[in-house]
């Protein structure tokens, strides 16, 4: 049997963590981007949810004996490079 930190489940949870982290960082940076204020405000309100999901995934990975990823998913770069807000 593989150690938990090498299991497909831990790998999947780490992938989700990286994606959630990208979402949280994107939402955190929304007010600094050149987009309409109403859109930036709406996105910023969802930051706490994304941050909570990151914490939950990180805790679950540790509980299962894995090592949480410290990487951020590619979505953050795609979000900050988005045009035509």
N, C-alpha and C positions, 0 to 999 in steps of 0.2 A: 504494500500500500504506500502511495506517495505521501510525503509530508503535506500537511494542509496548505502551507504557503506555496506549494507547487501544484496544487490541484486546479482543475479546470474551473471549479467554483470560485476560488480565490482570484484566479486570472480574470474571470468575468466580473467579479465585484470590483477589482482594481480598474477594469475598463470603465465600468459605471462611475467609479469615483473620479477618474480623469475627466469624464464627460461632465459630471456635475460640477467639478472644480472649474472647468472652462465656462460653464453657464454662470456660476457665481461671479467669476472674475469679469465676465462680459457685462452682467447686470450691474456690478459695482462701478464699472467704467462708463456706463451709459450716459451719465450726466456730463461727462467730459467730452463726449463725441459731438460732432456737428449734426444734431438731429433735432427735430421739433421738441420743444419742452414737454409737451403732453406725452409723447412717446417715451422720452427719457424718464419722466416721473413714473409712468406706469411700469416700466421695466425695473426701476430701482425698488419699487414696492415688493417685488418678488425675490429680491436678493436674500432676505432672511430664510425663505423656504429652501433655496439652493444651498445656502450655507448649512442649514440643518440636515439636509440630505447628505452632504459631504461628511459631516460629523457622524451620522448614523452608519454610513457605509464604512468609514474608517474604523469605527468601533466594532462593527460586525467582522471585518477582516481580522482585526486583532483577536477578537473572541474565538475565531476559528483557527488561530495559530498562524495566521499569515502576516505578511509585512505590507502595510499600505503603500501604494505608489505615491511618489511625490511629483509625478508628471502632471501636466495640464493637457487636456485634449485639444485637438486641432480646431475645434469650434471657436475658441477665443480669437485666433488669428482671422478666421473667416468673418467673425462678427465685427472686429475692429477695421477690417478692410472693406466692409460692405459700403456700397455707394447708394446714392439716390434715396436718402431717408426722406 
